[in-house]
Amino acid sequence: MKNILITSAVLALISGAAWAEAHDKTVRLGTEGAYPPYNFLNDKGEVDGFERVLGDELCKRAELTCEWVTNDWDSIIPNLVSGNYDAIIAGMSITPEREEVVAFTQNYTPPSPSAYAAMSADADTQGGIIAAQTGTIQANHVVDTGATLLEFPNPDETVAAMKNGEADAVMADKDYLIPVVEESGGEIVFVGEDIPLGGGIGMAFRQSDPELKDKFDAAIQSMKDDGSLNELIIEWLGEDSPRF
């Protein structure tokens, strides 16, 4: 079975160049550019981070010419569907609700935990005010717990709200919160247990573009097979981050 999967992946990768030639286009990769270490803008104003390195490698393996486009998180799916770019690679967790609108590749990170962070270990995460980014699985979880959700368009604003007292705690991917906690010098702490949400992170495509999705799916599989995806996860997300 593994040999069959590898053969299928190789065939899909070989056809990547043919797809690009037939469609005569550069593949536009949409990301947020504001969610380190997954994606952020560096000092030159360029997209950087785990997903920049990953996306460039996937395009190379699929023999596709790609360019990066940034878009605010709260409209990132609508702008994919309307054709402003061809794929989303932006720390987007695979969920049944999103699968009703877009087509996901297999995950390129395993399901990783979400977490609460606050200025005090006694922060009320179940009945207090919790800051989370709009349109995220964490925001949905806060609503489900019965706590008061305070939404912001980008993750930096959620942390700022917690720091200035607008919110009792912030909830986000733990990979995002780890450097926030570590760089606070003890001022910010994790609260409670980690919370598993979502089915891992994948690339999202218009449902009308299955051929393009398949090219990236095959490239992701090839990186899983040769171990290079795990190497990137360790480099960018840390030794403790779940990997394949």
Disulfide bonds with the S-S distance in Angstrom:
Cys59-Cys66 2.04
